[in-house]
Amino acid sequence: MFVTSKGIIDGVIGDRFGGHGTQFNDHGMPTYSLPFKIEEAPERTVSFALVLEDKDAYPVTGGFAWIHWLAANITRTELHENESQTATDFVQGSNSWTSMQGGSQSRAQSSFYGGMMPPDRDHIYELHVYALDCTLDLAPGFLLKAASRDGRSHSGQLHPQGQLSENMMGFPVRVGGRIWKTVIAVFLCFVLDTIRKTGVPFYAAIAAILCMQRSQQDSIWQAKNREIATIIGGIWGMLFLLFERYVFSIPVEVLRYAVLSLLLIPIIKFSVWIGQEKGTFLMCVVFLCVTVTHQADASPVSFALNRILDTTIGIITALVVNMIPWGSEA
C-alpha cells in the first residue's frame, strides 16, 4: 500500500497546511488539511484510518507525541485539501489541542485536522494510514486508544502504511510497474550508448533512474531540476578547465583542491539566485566530477558536453517510458 500527498513536496509540508497558512479556528489552530491518495490497498480493505503525529514534540509537550489528525471510516482512496472541514463521509477524532499544552480546546473544536506549528525547530511529521476490513464503531471526538482497540478487535487489523505487503497476506511479492519501467529505461540507455559508442552509459542510466518517479508530473519536475543542474554544473566545470588549460594552471595539487572547494560557494549562491536550490547538490557534484576526475582528459570540453547530452538522453528515455500505462506502479 502506498500513500502520497500533493501537499508534501520533497519531504516538506506546504505552508498552507500549518501555522503559515491562512485558515484557523477561533483558538488559532490551523485547520486547512493535507490531501493524500492511497494506492494498491489490500483487496479485503473496507475502510481506512489515519493518524498524523509529531514525535519531535516530546521535549515541548513534556513526553507525548502531538496528534495533529485522527480520522477513521474513510471509504475513499483520496482525500482532497481541506476535507477535514468540508467532508462528512468519515469520522474524525480528537487531536492534541485538547491538552493543556494545546490550550485545553474543547473536544468538539479539536475533532478536526490541526496543522503544524512547531515552536522550537523543524519537526518530522508522520502520516500513518491503516487498511481495515471493516468500519469502526466510533463517534466524533474519539481518542486514539479507542480507534486502536476497536481496530484490533477485527480480523482486518490495523496495518500501518509502508508495512503491509502482499507477502504478509500470504501472496507472492510482485514487482510493480515503476520497477519494470526503471529496468526498461536503463536498458534503453545502454542500447542507445552502444549506438553512440561513447562507452559510458552510466550517466544516462543514472538520470533515467532518478527521473522515473511515481507520476509523470513528478518525473517532469525531477527531469527539469536534473537537466538544469547538470547544465550549470557542467558549464562551471568546463570554464574552470578551460581557464586552467589556456590561462593559468595551478601547480600545487592542494592549492587546486582549495580553489575548487571555494568555487562551490558561487555555485551554491548562483543556484539560490536562480531559484534552483533543489538542484544545488547535483550542480556541485557535476562540477566536481568534471574538474576532479577528468582534468587530464584530452578534451575536457567534449567530456562536459557529452555528460550533459548523456543526462538529457537519460531524462528523455525515462519520461517516454514512464508514459507507458501499467497496472501497478509499486
C-alpha positions as CSV (number, residue, x, y, z in Angstrom):
1,M,0.0,0.0,0.0
2,F,1.3,3.4,-0.9
3,V,0.2,6.8,0.3
4,T,1.2,10.1,-1.4
5,S,0.3,13.7,-0.9
6,K,0.4,16.6,-3.3
7,G,0.8,18.9,-0.2
8,I,4.2,17.4,0.6
9,I,7.0,18.5,-1.9
10,D,10.5,17.0,-1.4
11,G,9.5,16.0,2.1
12,V,8.4,19.5,3.1
13,I,4.8,20.1,4.1
14,G,3.3,23.2,2.3
15,D,2.9,26.4,4.3
16,R,-0.9,26.5,3.8
17,F,-1.3,23.3,5.9
18,G,0.2,24.8,9.1
19,G,0.9,27.9,11.1
20,H,2.0,29.9,8.0
21,G,-1.4,29.3,6.3
22,T,-4.5,31.5,6.3
23,Q,-7.2,29.2,7.8
24,F,-7.5,29.0,11.6
25,N,-10.3,28.3,14.1
26,D,-11.2,30.7,16.9
27,H,-8.4,29.3,19.1
28,G,-5.7,29.8,16.4
29,M,-5.5,26.2,15.4
30,P,-4.6,25.7,11.7
31,T,-7.5,23.8,10.1
32,Y,-6.6,23.5,6.3
33,S,-5.9,19.8,6.0
34,L,-3.5,17.9,3.9
35,P,-4.6,16.0,0.8
36,F,-3.5,12.4,0.3
37,K,-4.0,9.5,-2.1
38,I,-3.9,5.7,-1.3
39,E,-2.9,3.2,-3.9
40,E,-2.7,-0.6,-4.0
41,A,-4.7,-1.1,-0.9
42,P,-5.3,-4.8,0.1
43,E,-8.2,-6.5,-1.6
44,R,-10.1,-7.0,1.8
45,T,-10.0,-3.3,2.6
46,V,-13.4,-1.8,3.6
47,S,-12.2,1.4,5.2
48,F,-9.1,3.4,6.1
49,A,-8.0,5.1,9.3
50,L,-5.2,7.7,9.7
51,V,-3.0,9.2,12.4
52,L,-0.9,12.3,11.7
53,E,1.5,12.7,14.6
54,D,4.7,14.6,15.6
55,K,7.1,12.6,17.8
56,D,9.6,15.5,17.7
57,A,7.1,17.3,20.0
58,Y,8.2,15.2,23.0
59,P,10.6,17.9,24.5
60,V,7.9,20.5,24.0
61,T,4.9,18.6,25.3
62,G,6.7,17.0,28.2
63,G,6.7,13.5,27.0
64,F,3.9,12.7,24.4
65,A,3.7,12.7,20.7
66,W,1.4,15.5,19.3
67,I,-1.6,14.2,17.4
68,H,-2.5,16.5,14.6
69,W,-5.2,14.5,12.9
70,L,-7.2,11.4,13.7
71,A,-9.8,10.0,11.2
72,A,-11.5,6.7,10.6
73,N,-14.1,5.0,8.4
74,I,-12.7,6.6,5.3
75,T,-14.1,4.7,2.4
76,R,-12.4,6.6,-0.4
77,T,-8.8,6.3,-1.6
78,E,-8.3,10.0,-1.8
79,L,-8.9,13.0,0.4
80,H,-8.6,16.5,-1.1
81,E,-7.3,19.6,0.5
82,N,-9.4,21.0,3.5
83,E,-11.7,18.0,3.5
84,S,-11.3,17.8,7.3
85,Q,-13.5,20.9,7.3
86,T,-15.8,20.1,4.3
87,A,-16.3,16.4,4.1
88,T,-18.9,14.5,6.2
89,D,-18.4,10.9,5.0
90,F,-15.8,9.9,7.6
91,V,-15.4,10.4,11.4
92,Q,-12.7,12.4,13.0
93,G,-11.1,12.0,16.4
94,S,-9.7,14.4,18.9
95,N,-6.3,15.9,18.3
96,S,-3.8,17.2,20.9
97,W,-5.2,20.7,21.2
98,T,-7.5,19.3,23.9
99,S,-4.3,19.0,26.1
100,M,-3.1,21.7,28.5
101,Q,-0.3,22.4,26.1
102,G,-2.8,23.0,23.4
103,G,-4.9,25.4,25.4
104,S,-7.5,22.8,26.6
105,Q,-9.5,23.4,23.5
106,S,-12.9,21.6,23.6
107,R,-13.3,18.1,22.2
108,A,-15.7,19.4,19.5
109,Q,-13.3,22.0,18.3
110,S,-10.4,19.6,18.4
111,S,-12.1,16.9,16.3
112,F,-10.6,18.1,13.1
113,Y,-7.2,18.4,11.4
114,G,-4.8,20.6,13.4
115,G,-1.9,21.9,11.4
116,M,1.8,22.2,12.2
117,M,3.1,25.0,14.4
118,P,6.4,23.7,15.8
119,P,7.6,26.3,18.5
120,D,11.3,25.3,18.6
121,R,12.6,23.9,15.3
122,D,11.7,22.0,12.2
123,H,9.9,18.7,13.1
124,I,9.3,15.4,11.3
125,Y,5.6,14.6,10.9
126,E,4.4,11.0,10.4
127,L,1.2,10.2,8.5
128,H,0.2,6.6,9.2
129,V,-2.6,5.2,7.1
130,Y,-4.3,1.9,8.1
131,A,-6.3,-0.5,6.0
132,L,-9.2,-2.3,7.8
133,D,-11.6,-5.0,6.7
134,C,-14.5,-3.2,8.4
135,T,-15.7,0.2,9.6
136,L,-15.2,1.1,13.3
137,D,-17.9,2.0,15.8
138,L,-16.5,5.4,16.7
139,A,-18.2,8.7,17.5
140,P,-16.8,12.2,16.6
141,G,-14.1,13.2,19.0
142,F,-12.9,9.6,19.6
143,L,-9.4,9.1,21.2
144,L,-6.5,7.3,19.5
145,K,-6.6,4.4,22.0
146,A,-10.3,3.8,21.2
147,A,-9.5,3.5,17.5
148,S,-6.6,1.2,18.1
149,R,-8.5,-1.1,20.4
150,D,-11.6,-1.2,18.1
151,G,-9.5,-1.8,15.0
152,R,-7.5,-4.7,16.5
153,S,-10.7,-6.5,17.5
154,H,-11.4,-7.3,13.9
155,S,-9.7,-9.8,11.6
156,G,-8.5,-7.0,9.4
157,Q,-6.1,-5.5,11.9
158,L,-4.7,-2.0,11.5
159,H,-1.8,-2.1,9.1
160,P,0.5,0.9,9.0
161,Q,1.2,2.3,5.6
162,G,4.6,1.0,4.4
163,Q,4.5,-2.2,6.4
164,L,1.6,-4.1,4.6
165,S,2.6,-6.1,1.6
166,E,1.0,-9.0,-0.3
167,N,3.7,-11.2,1.1
168,M,2.4,-10.6,4.6
169,M,-1.1,-11.6,3.4
170,G,0.2,-14.9,2.0
171,F,0.6,-14.0,-1.6
172,P,3.9,-13.8,-3.6
173,V,5.6,-10.5,-3.8
174,R,5.0,-8.7,-7.1
175,V,7.4,-6.5,-9.0
176,G,5.5,-3.3,-9.6
177,G,5.1,-1.3,-12.8
178,R,7.5,1.5,-11.8
179,I,10.3,-1.0,-11.1
180,W,9.8,-2.6,-14.6
181,K,9.7,0.9,-16.2
182,T,13.0,1.7,-14.5
183,V,14.6,-1.5,-15.8
184,I,13.4,-0.8,-19.3
185,A,14.6,2.8,-19.2
186,V,18.1,1.8,-18.0
187,F,18.3,-1.0,-20.6
188,L,17.4,1.5,-23.4
189,C,20.1,3.9,-22.1
190,F,22.6,1.0,-22.5
191,V,21.3,0.3,-26.0
192,L,21.5,3.9,-27.1
193,D,25.0,4.1,-25.8
194,T,26.1,1.2,-28.0
195,I,24.8,3.1,-30.9
196,R,26.6,6.3,-29.8
197,K,29.7,4.3,-29.0
198,T,30.7,6.5,-26.0
199,G,31.4,3.6,-23.8
200,V,30.0,5.4,-20.8
201,P,26.3,4.7,-20.4
202,F,26.5,5.2,-16.7
203,Y,25.4,8.9,-16.6
204,A,22.4,8.4,-18.9
205,A,21.3,5.4,-16.8
206,I,21.6,7.3,-13.5
207,A,19.5,10.2,-14.9
208,A,16.8,7.7,-16.1
209,I,16.7,6.1,-12.6
210,L,16.3,9.4,-10.8
211,C,13.7,10.7,-13.2
212,M,11.5,7.6,-13.0
213,Q,9.0,8.9,-10.5
214,R,5.6,7.7,-9.4
215,S,3.7,10.1,-11.6
216,Q,4.5,11.8,-14.9
217,Q,4.2,15.2,-13.2
218,D,6.8,14.2,-10.6
219,S,9.1,12.8,-13.4
220,I,8.9,16.1,-15.3
221,W,9.7,18.1,-12.2
222,Q,12.7,15.9,-11.4
223,A,13.8,15.9,-15.0
224,K,13.8,19.7,-15.1
225,N,15.8,20.1,-12.0
226,R,18.3,17.5,-13.0
227,E,18.8,18.9,-16.5
228,I,19.3,22.5,-15.2
229,A,21.7,21.4,-12.5
230,T,23.7,19.2,-14.9
231,I,24.0,22.0,-17.5
232,I,25.0,24.6,-14.9
233,G,27.5,22.3,-13.1
234,G,28.9,21.1,-16.4
235,I,29.4,24.7,-17.7
236,W,31.1,25.8,-14.5
237,G,33.4,22.8,-14.6
238,M,34.2,23.3,-18.3
239,L,35.0,27.0,-17.8
240,F,37.4,26.2,-14.9
241,L,39.2,23.5,-17.0
242,L,39.5,26.0,-20.0
243,F,40.9,28.6,-17.6
244,E,43.5,26.1,-16.4
245,R,44.4,25.0,-19.8
246,Y,44.7,28.3,-21.6
247,V,45.2,30.9,-18.9
248,F,46.8,29.6,-15.7
249,S,47.3,26.1,-14.4
250,I,47.5,25.8,-10.6
251,P,50.8,23.9,-10.0
252,V,50.2,22.7,-6.4
253,E,47.6,20.0,-6.1
254,V,46.5,21.0,-2.6
255,L,46.0,24.6,-3.7
256,R,44.0,23.4,-6.7
257,Y,41.7,21.5,-4.4
258,A,41.3,24.5,-2.2
259,V,40.3,26.6,-5.2
260,L,37.8,24.0,-6.3
261,S,36.3,23.9,-2.8
262,L,36.0,27.7,-2.7
263,L,34.3,27.7,-6.1
264,L,31.4,25.7,-4.6
265,I,30.4,29.0,-2.9
266,P,29.5,30.9,-6.0
267,I,27.8,27.8,-7.5
268,I,25.6,27.4,-4.4
269,K,24.8,31.1,-4.3
270,F,24.0,31.0,-8.1
271,S,21.6,28.1,-7.6
272,V,19.8,30.1,-4.9
273,W,19.7,33.2,-7.0
274,I,18.0,31.4,-10.0
275,G,15.6,29.6,-7.6
276,Q,17.1,26.1,-8.1
277,E,18.0,25.3,-4.5
278,K,16.7,21.7,-5.1
279,G,19.5,21.2,-7.7
280,T,22.3,22.7,-5.7
281,F,23.7,19.3,-4.6
282,L,23.7,18.0,-8.2
283,M,25.3,21.2,-9.6
284,C,28.2,20.7,-7.1
285,V,28.5,17.0,-7.9
286,V,28.7,17.6,-11.7
287,F,31.2,20.5,-11.2
288,L,33.5,18.3,-9.1
289,C,33.1,15.3,-11.4
290,V,34.2,17.4,-14.4
291,T,37.1,19.2,-12.6
292,V,38.5,16.5,-10.3
293,T,38.1,13.2,-12.2
294,H,38.6,14.5,-15.8
295,Q,41.0,17.4,-15.7
296,A,43.6,15.3,-17.6
297,D,41.2,14.4,-20.5
298,A,42.4,15.4,-23.9
299,S,39.2,17.3,-24.4
300,P,37.5,18.3,-21.1
301,V,35.1,20.5,-23.0
302,S,34.0,17.5,-25.0
303,F,33.6,15.5,-21.8
304,A,31.4,18.1,-20.2
305,L,29.2,18.4,-23.3
306,N,28.8,14.6,-23.5
307,R,27.8,14.4,-19.9
308,I,25.1,17.0,-20.5
309,L,24.0,15.0,-23.5
310,D,24.0,11.8,-21.6
311,T,21.8,13.3,-18.9
312,T,19.4,14.6,-21.5
313,I,19.2,11.2,-23.1
314,G,18.5,9.5,-19.8
315,I,15.8,12.1,-18.9
316,I,14.0,11.8,-22.2
317,T,14.2,8.0,-22.0
318,A,12.7,8.0,-18.5
319,L,9.9,10.4,-19.5
320,V,8.9,8.4,-22.6
321,V,9.0,5.0,-20.7
322,N,7.0,6.5,-17.8
323,M,4.2,7.3,-20.2
324,I,3.6,3.5,-20.7
325,P,0.4,2.6,-18.8
326,W,0.9,0.0,-16.2
327,G,-1.5,-1.7,-13.8
328,S,0.8,-1.4,-10.7
329,E,3.2,1.4,-10.1
330,A,4.8,0.0,-6.9
